[in-house]
Amino acid sequence: MMKTVCVFCSSSNEVCDLIKDDGARLGRLLAEQGRALLYGGTSCGLMKIVADAHKSSNGYLIGVIPGYMKDCGKLYDGLDEIIEVEDLRPRKQVMLDRSDFIVALPGGIGTYDEFFDLLSLKMINRHNKPMYLLNTDEFYEPFLQLIKHGIKNRTIKPDCIELFKVFKTPEELVREIKDYLS
């Protein structure tokens, strides 16, 4: 059975070229590894770049999209499977339920919300799926410092840092997924 990787990432068209390149490489590499890609289902920003790369490498693409986003024309055309949900909260649950791995690329408030929500659920043993950050150009360094600051000040449990792994390149991340399944 094909394993599914959930990808959270920016919907902005303004992300830097390095982030765009890493997003495209990740989408392509996951397809080449025979992984389905599950994401927010839109044709916006980095989400579209990752989806385009995955589809152009013959990957299987699953989109989970709220009806109001679909209705305003943001649905990606090349989806193999469309899951329509009412809003962002049920979207996260469907994405968790349908995935085997969770990856956050650089993103904005929505990406942070998605990653933190699923990280919180993992902390309280509501799931045990591998979670990864793609730390393109040290994008997530402030987040990692915040976690360490919370650990130092005892507002975050020390084992929180062990609930996810951080990778600098798409190649390292995809290798981790392959090794995890071996």
C-alpha positions in Angstrom: 0.0 0.0 0.0 1.3 3.5 -0.9 2.4 5.5 2.1 1.1 9.1 2.3 3.0 12.2 3.3 1.1 15.2 4.6 2.8 18.4 3.6 2.0 21.8 5.3 3.4 24.8 3.6 2.9 28.4 2.6 0.1 29.6 0.3 2.1 32.7 -0.5 3.3 33.4 -4.0 6.0 35.6 -2.5 8.3 33.0 -0.9 12.0 33.2 -1.8 13.4 31.1 -4.6 15.4 28.8 -2.2 12.1 27.8 -0.5 10.4 27.3 -3.8 13.2 25.1 -5.0 13.2 23.0 -1.9 9.5 22.6 -2.1 9.6 21.5 -5.7 12.4 19.0 -4.9 10.5 17.6 -2.0 7.4 17.1 -4.2 9.4 15.4 -6.9 11.4 13.2 -4.6 8.3 12.0 -2.8 6.8 11.0 -6.1 10.0 9.2 -7.2 9.9 7.3 -3.9 6.4 6.2 -4.6 4.7 8.3 -1.9 1.3 9.9 -2.2 1.3 13.6 -1.3 -1.6 14.9 0.8 -1.8 18.7 1.2 -4.3 21.6 1.4 -5.5 21.1 -2.2 -5.1 24.7 -3.4 -3.4 26.2 -6.4 -1.7 28.9 -4.3 1.9 29.7 -3.7 4.3 27.1 -2.4 1.4 24.6 -2.1 1.0 24.8 -5.9 4.8 24.5 -6.5 5.0 21.3 -4.4 1.9 19.9 -6.1 3.1 20.7 -9.6 6.4 19.0 -9.0 4.8 15.9 -7.5 2.3 15.6 -10.4 5.0 16.2 -13.0 6.9 13.2 -11.5 3.7 11.0 -11.8 2.9 11.3 -8.1 -0.5 10.6 -6.6 -1.9 13.9 -5.2 -4.6 14.2 -2.5 -6.1 17.6 -1.7 -8.1 18.4 1.5 -9.9 21.7 0.9 -12.6 23.6 2.7 -15.7 24.1 0.4 -15.4 27.9 0.6 -11.9 27.7 -0.9 -13.0 25.4 -3.6 -16.0 27.7 -4.4 -13.8 30.7 -4.9 -11.6 28.9 -7.5 -8.6 27.9 -5.4 -8.8 24.2 -6.1 -5.8 22.6 -7.7 -6.7 21.1 -11.1 -4.5 18.0 -11.1 -5.7 16.3 -7.9 -6.1 12.5 -8.0 -8.4 12.7 -5.0 -10.4 15.6 -3.5 -11.6 15.6 0.0 -13.9 18.5 0.7 -14.3 19.6 4.3 -16.3 22.3 6.1 -13.4 24.4 7.5 -9.8 24.4 8.6 -10.3 22.4 11.9 -11.8 19.3 10.3 -9.2 19.7 7.5 -6.4 19.2 10.0 -8.1 16.1 11.4 -8.6 14.5 7.9 -5.0 15.3 7.0 -3.8 13.6 10.2 -6.1 10.6 9.7 -5.1 10.1 6.0 -1.3 10.5 6.4 1.6 8.3 7.5 4.1 11.2 7.8 3.7 14.9 8.6 6.1 17.4 7.1 6.1 21.2 7.5 7.9 23.3 5.0 8.4 27.0 5.5 5.1 28.7 5.9 3.0 31.3 7.7 0.4 31.3 10.4 -1.6 28.4 8.9 1.4 26.2 8.7 2.4 27.0 12.3 -1.2 26.3 13.4 -1.2 22.9 11.6 2.2 21.8 12.9 1.6 23.0 16.5 -1.9 21.4 16.5 -0.6 18.0 15.4 2.5 18.3 17.7 0.2 19.0 20.6 -1.8 15.9 19.8 1.4 13.9 19.6 2.4 15.2 23.0 -0.7 13.8 24.6 -0.5 10.5 22.7 -3.4 11.1 20.3 -1.1 10.0 17.4 2.4 8.7 16.9 3.1 9.6 13.3 6.6 10.8 12.4 6.7 14.6 12.2 9.4 16.6 10.3 10.4 20.2 9.7 12.2 21.1 6.5 14.5 23.8 7.8 15.3 25.5 4.4 17.8 28.3 4.9 17.4 27.9 8.7 13.8 29.1 8.4 12.7 27.2 11.6 15.6 28.3 13.8 13.5 30.9 15.7 10.9 28.2 16.4 13.6 25.8 17.6 15.0 28.5 19.8 11.5 29.2 21.2 11.1 25.5 22.1 14.5 25.5 23.8 13.6 28.6 25.6 10.4 27.0 26.8 12.3 23.9 28.0 14.8 26.1 29.8 12.0 27.9 31.6 10.1 24.7 32.2 7.0 25.8 30.3 7.6 23.0 27.7 8.5 19.4 28.7 12.1 18.5 27.5 10.8 15.5 25.6 8.9 17.8 23.2 12.0 18.3 21.2 12.1 14.6 20.5 8.6 14.5 19.0 9.8 15.8 15.6 13.0 15.8 13.5 14.5 18.7 11.6 16.2 18.4 8.2 18.1 20.9 6.1 17.4 19.5 2.7 14.6 17.6 1.0 17.0 14.8 0.2 17.8 14.2 3.9 14.1 14.2 4.7 13.0 11.8 2.0 15.9 9.5 3.0 14.6 9.5 6.6 11.1 8.5 5.4 12.6 5.7 3.3 14.8 4.5 6.2 11.8 4.7 8.6 9.9 2.3 6.4 12.8 -0.1 5.9 
